[in-house]
């Protein structure tokens, strides 16, 4: 009896905190909603070109307003995999151990969002990584979020989420970035702090990764950059340690996700 009561209270608390909503006070007209169809048509065109897995959340109605025909992992889930209800379709699959971190991060992000200037509120990206459990197996995914529509007073109305598989091995490396600003989440202080300069790439590291992304081997990169193979290997080793990754493909994905180019 007591166990059931505690579970209900904890679940209610999670649901209350996780509602990624901006408390919109201004009414939204039918005409404004009708105009969102153009946005969704543009997203459909983007999906045709990129085969992306995306969805849009309406924070005024607190529900999903758009989704691509194929949402990676979500469409593979069975009723047995579903555990929680949310406007975010991935919420039902998140591993229990990652929930508290994600909830704290969302609270910190919403507070951080309030401090943004008008242009920053619309032109930024919020990236997180977390585990989902599907048919008894854990999978790491990267979720990118950016606002699509704001209200005149700056409240968040529509938000776009894009989900891909992740090269990370744990719930880590959360960041918010835009033009001329970049912040990472401090898990101890539960706040977003200025991006660590030690994570910035050198010109040589950028050149190596861009060539590697084109499919060049270490030998070809060395020849292209007029360096020895050992020098390229040394730069790669330092880069992997800096980004806390273990391969070139992981480094490329990390740099792309966090806009380090």
ZADO-1210 file (C-alpha; in nm, 4 decimals, padded with zeros to 6 digits):
<atoms>
<atom x="00.0000" y="00.0000" z="00.0000" code="UNK" pos="1"/>
<atom x="00.2712" y="00.2464" z="00.1060" code="UNK" pos="2"/>
<atom x="00.4881" y="00.1404" z="-00.1887" code="UNK" pos="3"/>
<atom x="00.2083" y="00.2150" z="-00.4339" code="UNK" pos="4"/>
<atom x="00.1477" y="00.5570" z="-00.2778" code="UNK" pos="5"/>
<atom x="00.5149" y="00.6503" z="-00.2958" code="UNK" pos="6"/>
<atom x="00.5352" y="00.5364" z="-00.6582" code="UNK" pos="7"/>
<atom x="00.2337" y="00.7509" z="-00.7507" code="UNK" pos="8"/>
<atom x="00.3813" y="01.0562" z="-00.5761" code="UNK" pos="9"/>
<atom x="00.7221" y="01.0126" z="-00.7433" code="UNK" pos="10"/>
<atom x="00.5639" y="00.9612" z="-01.0848" code="UNK" pos="11"/>
<atom x="00.3457" y="01.2697" z="-01.0409" code="UNK" pos="12"/>
<atom x="00.6504" y="01.4725" z="-00.9411" code="UNK" pos="13"/>
<atom x="00.8416" y="01.3508" z="-01.2478" code="UNK" pos="14"/>
<atom x="00.5509" y="01.4313" z="-01.4760" code="UNK" pos="15"/>
<atom x="00.5118" y="01.7790" z="-01.3271" code="UNK" pos="16"/>
<atom x="00.8813" y="01.8637" z="-01.3657" code="UNK" pos="17"/>
<atom x="00.9281" y="01.7105" z="-01.7075" code="UNK" pos="18"/>
<atom x="00.6500" y="01.9060" z="-01.8773" code="UNK" pos="19"/>
<atom x="00.8645" y="02.1027" z="-02.1162" code="UNK" pos="20"/>
<atom x="00.6193" y="02.3924" z="-02.1295" code="UNK" pos="21"/>
<atom x="00.6711" y="02.7672" z="-02.1195" code="UNK" pos="22"/>
<atom x="00.3417" y="02.8630" z="-01.9492" code="UNK" pos="23"/>
<atom x="00.2115" y="03.0580" z="-02.2466" code="UNK" pos="24"/>
<atom x="-00.0370" y="03.3198" z="-02.1299" code="UNK" pos="25"/>
<atom x="-00.1318" y="03.4737" z="-02.4640" code="UNK" pos="26"/>
<atom x="-00.4068" y="03.2992" z="-02.6631" code="UNK" pos="27"/>
<atom x="-00.3075" y="03.1555" z="-03.0000" code="UNK" pos="28"/>
<atom x="-00.5546" y="03.2155" z="-03.2807" code="UNK" pos="29"/>
<atom x="-00.6834" y="02.9637" z="-03.5351" code="UNK" pos="30"/>
<atom x="-00.5141" y="03.1675" z="-03.8083" code="UNK" pos="31"/>
<atom x="-00.1769" y="03.1320" z="-03.6370" code="UNK" pos="32"/>
<atom x="-00.2245" y="02.7576" z="-03.6116" code="UNK" pos="33"/>
<atom x="-00.3284" y="02.7419" z="-03.9775" code="UNK" pos="34"/>
<atom x="-00.0010" y="02.9093" z="-04.0739" code="UNK" pos="35"/>
<atom x="00.1978" y="02.6329" z="-03.9048" code="UNK" pos="36"/>
<atom x="00.1078" y="02.4028" z="-04.1945" code="UNK" pos="37"/>
<atom x="00.3749" y="02.5777" z="-04.4016" code="UNK" pos="38"/>
<atom x="00.6327" y="02.4904" z="-04.1390" code="UNK" pos="39"/>
<atom x="00.5353" y="02.1251" z="-04.1409" code="UNK" pos="40"/>
<atom x="00.5431" y="02.1121" z="-04.5219" code="UNK" pos="41"/>
<atom x="00.8983" y="02.2494" z="-04.5091" code="UNK" pos="42"/>
<atom x="00.9903" y="01.9837" z="-04.2535" code="UNK" pos="43"/>
<atom x="00.8470" y="01.7134" z="-04.4799" code="UNK" pos="44"/>
<atom x="01.0713" y="01.8382" z="-04.7612" code="UNK" pos="45"/>
<atom x="01.3722" y="01.8319" z="-04.5270" code="UNK" pos="46"/>
<atom x="01.2934" y="01.4760" z="-04.4254" code="UNK" pos="47"/>
<atom x="01.2751" y="01.3664" z="-04.7893" code="UNK" pos="48"/>
<atom x="01.6269" y="01.5009" z="-04.8425" code="UNK" pos="49"/>
<atom x="01.7872" y="01.3874" z="-04.5156" code="UNK" pos="50"/>
<atom x="01.5788" y="01.0931" z="-04.3911" code="UNK" pos="51"/>
<atom x="01.5817" y="01.2574" z="-04.0478" code="UNK" pos="52"/>
<atom x="01.3823" y="01.1434" z="-03.7460" code="UNK" pos="53"/>
<atom x="01.2033" y="01.4539" z="-03.6164" code="UNK" pos="54"/>
<atom x="00.9004" y="01.5687" z="-03.4214" code="UNK" pos="55"/>
<atom x="00.7517" y="01.9005" z="-03.3099" code="UNK" pos="56"/>
<atom x="00.6015" y="01.9722" z="-02.9681" code="UNK" pos="57"/>
<atom x="00.3355" y="02.2377" z="-02.9192" code="UNK" pos="58"/>
<atom x="00.4134" y="02.3772" z="-02.5745" code="UNK" pos="59"/>
<atom x="00.0882" y="02.5729" z="-02.5616" code="UNK" pos="60"/>
<atom x="-00.1193" y="02.2559" z="-02.5888" code="UNK" pos="61"/>
<atom x="00.1552" y="02.0352" z="-02.4424" code="UNK" pos="62"/>
<atom x="00.1306" y="01.7755" z="-02.7161" code="UNK" pos="63"/>
<atom x="00.3123" y="01.6523" z="-03.0236" code="UNK" pos="64"/>
<atom x="00.2037" y="01.8583" z="-03.3256" code="UNK" pos="65"/>
<atom x="00.4114" y="01.6881" z="-03.5963" code="UNK" pos="66"/>
<atom x="00.6243" y="01.3790" z="-03.6464" code="UNK" pos="67"/>
<atom x="00.8055" y="01.2166" z="-03.9343" code="UNK" pos="68"/>
<atom x="00.6652" y="00.8930" z="-04.0730" code="UNK" pos="69"/>
<atom x="00.9534" y="00.7049" z="-03.9161" code="UNK" pos="70"/>
<atom x="01.0712" y="00.7898" z="-03.5655" code="UNK" pos="71"/>
<atom x="01.3844" y="00.5880" z="-03.4984" code="UNK" pos="72"/>
<atom x="01.3317" y="00.3360" z="-03.2144" code="UNK" pos="73"/>
<atom x="00.9868" y="00.4701" z="-03.1190" code="UNK" pos="74"/>
<atom x="00.8124" y="00.2908" z="-03.4059" code="UNK" pos="75"/>
<atom x="00.9940" y="-00.0292" z="-03.3124" code="UNK" pos="76"/>
<atom x="00.8671" y="-00.0232" z="-02.9544" code="UNK" pos="77"/>
<atom x="00.6097" y="-00.2724" z="-02.8323" code="UNK" pos="78"/>
<atom x="00.3393" y="-00.2085" z="-02.5692" code="UNK" pos="79"/>
<atom x="00.5638" y="-00.3847" z="-02.3208" code="UNK" pos="80"/>
<atom x="00.8335" y="-00.1199" z="-02.3758" code="UNK" pos="81"/>
<atom x="00.6020" y="00.1730" z="-02.2983" code="UNK" pos="82"/>
<atom x="00.6375" y="00.2926" z="-01.9389" code="UNK" pos="83"/>
<atom x="00.5451" y="00.6624" z="-01.9200" code="UNK" pos="84"/>
<atom x="00.3219" y="00.9104" z="-02.0951" code="UNK" pos="85"/>
<atom x="00.4547" y="01.2357" z="-02.2352" code="UNK" pos="86"/>
<atom x="00.4342" y="01.4716" z="-02.5285" code="UNK" pos="87"/>
<atom x="00.7892" y="01.3577" z="-02.6091" code="UNK" pos="88"/>
<atom x="00.7562" y="01.0091" z="-02.7672" code="UNK" pos="89"/>
<atom x="01.0981" y="00.9030" z="-02.6356" code="UNK" pos="90"/>
<atom x="01.0063" y="00.9721" z="-02.2752" code="UNK" pos="91"/>
<atom x="00.8343" y="00.6352" z="-02.2437" code="UNK" pos="92"/>
<atom x="01.1582" y="00.4527" z="-02.3294" code="UNK" pos="93"/>
<atom x="01.4139" y="00.6432" z="-02.1207" code="UNK" pos="94"/>
<atom x="01.6173" y="00.4302" z="-01.8806" code="UNK" pos="95"/>
<atom x="01.5132" y="00.5008" z="-01.5220" code="UNK" pos="96"/>
<atom x="01.8666" y="00.5937" z="-01.4091" code="UNK" pos="97"/>
<atom x="01.8816" y="00.8778" z="-01.6628" code="UNK" pos="98"/>
<atom x="01.5479" y="01.0356" z="-01.5686" code="UNK" pos="99"/>
<atom x="01.6678" y="01.2463" z="-01.2766" code="UNK" pos="100"/>
<atom x="01.9546" y="01.3912" z="-01.4805" code="UNK" pos="101"/>
<atom x="01.7257" y="01.4776" z="-01.7712" code="UNK" pos="102"/>
<atom x="01.4692" y="01.6386" z="-01.5427" code="UNK" pos="103"/>
<atom x="01.7319" y="01.8519" z="-01.3701" code="UNK" pos="104"/>
<atom x="01.8704" y="01.9498" z="-01.7096" code="UNK" pos="105"/>
<atom x="01.5311" y="02.0561" z="-01.8412" code="UNK" pos="106"/>
<atom x="01.4658" y="02.2725" z="-01.5362" code="UNK" pos="107"/>
<atom x="01.8107" y="02.4329" z="-01.5786" code="UNK" pos="108"/>
<atom x="01.7523" y="02.4846" z="-01.9506" code="UNK" pos="109"/>
<atom x="01.4165" y="02.6580" z="-01.9008" code="UNK" pos="110"/>
<atom x="01.5741" y="02.8939" z="-01.6476" code="UNK" pos="111"/>
<atom x="01.8670" y="02.9529" z="-01.8820" code="UNK" pos="112"/>
<atom x="01.6267" y="03.0158" z="-02.1722" code="UNK" pos="113"/>
<atom x="01.4650" y="03.3037" z="-01.9827" code="UNK" pos="114"/>
<atom x="01.7993" y="03.4869" z="-01.9748" code="UNK" pos="115"/>
<atom x="01.8440" y="03.4789" z="-02.3531" code="UNK" pos="116"/>
<atom x="01.8112" y="03.7850" z="-02.5715" code="UNK" pos="117"/>
<atom x="01.5322" y="03.7774" z="-02.8307" code="UNK" pos="118"/>
<atom x="01.7559" y="03.6546" z="-03.1150" code="UNK" pos="119"/>
<atom x="01.9226" y="03.3921" z="-02.8956" code="UNK" pos="120"/>
<atom x="01.5849" y="03.2526" z="-02.7879" code="UNK" pos="121"/>
<atom x="01.5044" y="03.1586" z="-03.1446" code="UNK" pos="122"/>
<atom x="01.8505" y="03.0835" z="-03.2824" code="UNK" pos="123"/>
<atom x="02.0042" y="02.8225" z="-03.0564" code="UNK" pos="124"/>
<atom x="02.0352" y="02.4455" z="-03.0255" code="UNK" pos="125"/>
<atom x="02.0043" y="02.2322" z="-02.7121" code="UNK" pos="126"/>
<atom x="02.1733" y="01.8903" z="-02.7322" code="UNK" pos="127"/>
<atom x="02.1435" y="01.6016" z="-02.4856" code="UNK" pos="128"/>
<atom x="02.2320" y="01.2320" z="-02.4827" code="UNK" pos="129"/>
<atom x="02.0452" y="00.9609" z="-02.2962" code="UNK" pos="130"/>
<atom x="01.9694" y="00.5912" z="-02.2925" code="UNK" pos="131"/>
<atom x="01.6459" y="00.4312" z="-02.3992" code="UNK" pos="132"/>
<atom x="01.5493" y="00.0695" z="-02.3370" code="UNK" pos="133"/>
<atom x="01.3913" y="-00.1227" z="-02.6200" code="UNK" pos="134"/>
<atom x="01.3074" y="-00.4922" z="-02.5920" code="UNK" pos="135"/>
<atom x="01.5442" y="-00.5318" z="-02.2991" code="UNK" pos="136"/>
<atom x="01.8419" y="-00.3622" z="-02.4659" code="UNK" pos="137"/>
<atom x="01.9824" y="-00.0146" z="-02.3988" code="UNK" pos="138"/>
<atom x="02.0531" y="00.2269" z="-02.6843" code="UNK" pos="139"/>
<atom x="02.2203" y="00.5673" z="-02.6640" code="UNK" pos="140"/>
<atom x="02.0558" y="00.8465" z="-02.8606" code="UNK" pos="141"/>
<atom x="02.1362" y="01.2115" z="-02.9232" code="UNK" pos="142"/>
<atom x="01.8445" y="01.4547" z="-02.9127" code="UNK" pos="143"/>
<atom x="01.8776" y="01.8023" z="-03.0623" code="UNK" pos="144"/>
<atom x="01.6208" y="02.0700" z="-02.9907" code="UNK" pos="145"/>
<atom x="01.5674" y="02.4153" z="-03.1419" code="UNK" pos="146"/>
<atom x="01.2702" y="02.6554" z="-03.1158" code="UNK" pos="147"/>
<atom x="01.0507" y="02.6883" z="-03.4235" code="UNK" pos="148"/>
<atom x="00.8024" y="02.9500" z="-03.3070" code="UNK" pos="149"/>
<atom x="00.7974" y="03.1954" z="-03.0174" code="UNK" pos="150"/>
<atom x="00.5144" y="03.4116" z="-02.8911" code="UNK" pos="151"/>
<atom x="00.5528" y="03.7930" z="-02.9196" code="UNK" pos="152"/>
<atom x="00.6535" y="03.8067" z="-02.5537" code="UNK" pos="153"/>
<atom x="00.9302" y="03.5492" z="-02.6099" code="UNK" pos="154"/>
<atom x="00.7510" y="03.2430" z="-02.4692" code="UNK" pos="155"/>
<atom x="00.8305" y="02.9133" z="-02.6377" code="UNK" pos="156"/>
<atom x="00.5452" y="02.7906" z="-02.8588" code="UNK" pos="157"/>
<atom x="00.6693" y="02.5282" z="-03.1075" code="UNK" pos="158"/>
<atom x="00.9917" y="02.3323" z="-03.0703" code="UNK" pos="159"/>
<atom x="01.1656" y="02.0997" z="-03.3148" code="UNK" pos="160"/>
<atom x="01.3363" y="01.7805" z="-03.1951" code="UNK" pos="161"/>
<atom x="01.5743" y="01.5751" z="-03.4092" code="UNK" pos="162"/>
<atom x="01.6891" y="01.2337" z="-03.2850" code="UNK" pos="163"/>
<atom x="01.9846" y="01.0221" z="-03.4000" code="UNK" pos="164"/>
<atom x="02.1866" y="00.7338" z="-03.2616" code="UNK" pos="165"/>
<atom x="02.4669" y="00.8459" z="-03.0306" code="UNK" pos="166"/>
<atom x="02.8337" y="00.7544" z="-03.0066" code="UNK" pos="167"/>
<atom x="02.8354" y="00.8314" z="-02.6341" code="UNK" pos="168"/>
<atom x="02.8339" y="00.5594" z="-02.3729" code="UNK" pos="169"/>
<atom x="02.6609" y="00.7512" z="-02.0941" code="UNK" pos="170"/>
<atom x="02.4177" y="01.0348" z="-02.0224" code="UNK" pos="171"/>
<atom x="02.6708" y="01.3194" z="-02.0639" code="UNK" pos="172"/>
<atom x="02.7843" y="01.6163" z="-02.2735" code="UNK" pos="173"/>
<atom x="02.4743" y="01.8375" z="-02.2649" code="UNK" pos="174"/>
<atom x="02.5155" y="02.1720" z="-02.4411" code="UNK" pos="175"/>
<atom x="02.3339" y="02.4849" z="-02.5555" code="UNK" pos="176"/>
<atom x="02.4913" y="02.6818" z="-02.8382" code="UNK" pos="177"/>
<atom x="02.4163" y="02.9454" z="-03.0984" code="UNK" pos="178"/>
<atom x="02.5850" y="03.2357" z="-03.2765" code="UNK" pos="179"/>
<atom x="02.8817" y="03.3445" z="-03.0659" code="UNK" pos="180"/>
<atom x="02.7767" y="03.1592" z="-02.7513" code="UNK" pos="181"/>
<atom x="02.8221" y="02.8067" z="-02.6234" code="UNK" pos="182"/>
<atom x="02.7432" y="02.6572" z="-02.2823" code="UNK" pos="183"/>
<atom x="02.7708" y="02.3104" z="-02.1354" code="UNK" pos="184"/>
<atom x="02.5750" y="02.1615" z="-01.8477" code="UNK" pos="185"/>
<atom x="02.7602" y="02.1202" z="-01.5185" code="UNK" pos="186"/>
<atom x="02.6147" y="01.8072" z="-01.3570" code="UNK" pos="187"/>
<atom x="02.7371" y="01.9017" z="-01.0087" code="UNK" pos="188"/>
<atom x="02.6174" y="02.2625" z="-01.0101" code="UNK" pos="189"/>
<atom x="02.3049" y="02.1731" z="-01.2127" code="UNK" pos="190"/>
<atom x="02.3502" y="02.4776" z="-01.4320" code="UNK" pos="191"/>
<atom x="02.4758" y="02.5758" z="-01.7763" code="UNK" pos="192"/>
<atom x="02.8248" y="02.7264" z="-01.7681" code="UNK" pos="193"/>
<atom x="03.0419" y="02.8792" z="-02.0423" code="UNK" pos="194"/>
<atom x="03.1896" y="02.6184" z="-02.2755" code="UNK" pos="195"/>
<atom x="03.5295" y="02.4876" z="-02.1661" code="UNK" pos="196"/>
<atom x="03.7958" y="02.6369" z="-02.3950" code="UNK" pos="197"/>
<atom x="03.9933" y="02.3148" z="-02.3659" code="UNK" pos="198"/>
<atom x="03.7284" y="02.1524" z="-02.5851" code="UNK" pos="199"/>
<atom x="03.7825" y="02.3917" z="-02.8759" code="UNK" pos="200"/>
<atom x="03.9523" y="02.2372" z="-03.1785" code="UNK" pos="201"/>
<atom x="04.2833" y="02.3541" z="-03.3200" code="UNK" pos="202"/>
<atom x="04.3149" y="02.4296" z="-03.6907" code="UNK" pos="203"/>
<atom x="04.5056" y="02.1043" z="-03.7382" code="UNK" pos="204"/>
<atom x="04.2396" y="01.8995" z="-03.5576" code="UNK" pos="205"/>
<atom x="03.9659" y="02.0569" z="-03.7704" code="UNK" pos="206"/>
<atom x="04.1591" y="01.9822" z="-04.0884" code="UNK" pos="207"/>
<atom x="04.2169" y="01.6202" z="-03.9865" code="UNK" pos="208"/>
<atom x="03.8514" y="01.5613" z="-03.9037" code="UNK" pos="209"/>
<atom x="03.7234" y="01.7274" z="-04.2209" code="UNK" pos="210"/>
<atom x="03.9512" y="01.5095" z="-04.4328" code="UNK" pos="211"/>
<atom x="03.8576" y="01.1999" z="-04.2318" code="UNK" pos="212"/>
<atom x="03.4880" y="01.2800" z="-04.2834" code="UNK" pos="213"/>
<atom x="03.5538" y="01.2654" z="-04.6585" code="UNK" pos="214"/>
<atom x="03.6901" y="00.9125" z="-04.6185" code="UNK" pos="215"/>
<atom x="04.0630" y="00.9875" z="-04.6227" code="UNK" pos="216"/>
<atom x="04.2950" y="00.7404" z="-04.4480" code="UNK" pos="217"/>
<atom x="04.5589" y="00.8503" z="-04.1975" code="UNK" pos="218"/>
<atom x="04.8235" y="00.8159" z="-04.4674" code="UNK" pos="219"/>
<atom x="04.6228" y="01.0279" z="-04.7109" code="UNK" pos="220"/>
<atom x="04.5599" y="01.2917" z="-04.4437" code="UNK" pos="221"/>
<atom x="04.9317" y="01.3063" z="-04.3659" code="UNK" pos="222"/>
<atom x="05.0149" y="01.3486" z="-04.7341" code="UNK" pos="223"/>
<atom x="04.7463" y="01.6150" z="-04.7819" code="UNK" pos="224"/>
<atom x="04.8601" y="01.8185" z="-04.4797" code="UNK" pos="225"/>
<atom x="05.2336" y="01.7650" z="-04.5456" code="UNK" pos="226"/>
<atom x="05.2852" y="01.5972" z="-04.2092" code="UNK" pos="227"/>
<atom x="05.4175" y="01.2576" z="-04.1072" code="UNK" pos="228"/>
<atom x="05.1811" y="00.9708" z="-04.0302" code="UNK" pos="229"/>
<atom x="05.3039" y="00.9696" z="-03.6698" code="UNK" pos="230"/>
<atom x="05.2251" y="01.3400" z="-03.6356" code="UNK" pos="231"/>
<atom x="04.8682" y="01.2830" z="-03.7564" code="UNK" pos="232"/>
<atom x="04.8297" y="00.9902" z="-03.5160" code="UNK" pos="233"/>
<atom x="04.9522" y="01.2097" z="-03.2289" code="UNK" pos="234"/>
<atom x="04.6992" y="01.4817" z="-03.3137" code="UNK" pos="235"/>
<atom x="04.4233" y="01.2218" z="-03.3316" code="UNK" pos="236"/>
<atom x="04.5207" y="01.0744" z="-02.9965" code="UNK" pos="237"/>
<atom x="04.5112" y="01.4169" z="-02.8298" code="UNK" pos="238"/>
<atom x="04.1795" y="01.4925" z="-02.9973" code="UNK" pos="239"/>
<atom x="04.0207" y="01.1674" z="-02.8769" code="UNK" pos="240"/>
<atom x="04.1356" y="01.2419" z="-02.5211" code="UNK" pos="241"/>
<atom x="04.0004" y="01.5972" z="-02.5432" code="UNK" pos="242"/>
<atom x="03.6572" y="01.4851" z="-02.6620" code="UNK" pos="243"/>
<atom x="03.6553" y="01.1639" z="-02.4589" code="UNK" pos="244"/>
<atom x="03.5890" y="00.9473" z="-02.7645" code="UNK" pos="245"/>
<atom x="03.7648" y="00.6372" z="-02.8911" code="UNK" pos="246"/>
<atom x="03.7469" y="00.6570" z="-03.2704" code="UNK" pos="247"/>
<atom x="03.7520" y="00.8973" z="-03.5631" code="UNK" pos="248"/>
<atom x="03.3850" y="00.8322" z="-03.6406" code="UNK" pos="249"/>
<atom x="03.2889" y="00.9145" z="-03.2805" code="UNK" pos="250"/>
<atom x="03.4958" y="01.2341" z="-03.2963" code="UNK" pos="251"/>
<atom x="03.3290" y="01.3425" z="-03.6215" code="UNK" pos="252"/>
<atom x="02.9816" y="01.2826" z="-03.4776" code="UNK" pos="253"/>
<atom x="03.0678" y="01.4644" z="-03.1552" code="UNK" pos="254"/>
<atom x="03.2047" y="01.7682" z="-03.3383" code="UNK" pos="255"/>
<atom x="02.9017" y="01.7845" z="-03.5679" code="UNK" pos="256"/>
<atom x="02.6529" y="01.7494" z="-03.2812" code="UNK" pos="257"/>
<atom x="02.8144" y="02.0208" z="-03.0721" code="UNK" pos="258"/>
<atom x="02.8991" y="02.2598" z="-03.3560" code="UNK" pos="259"/>
<atom x="03.2720" y="02.2578" z="-03.2841" code="UNK" pos="260"/>
<atom x="03.3763" y="02.3204" z="-03.6428" code="UNK" pos="261"/>
</atoms>
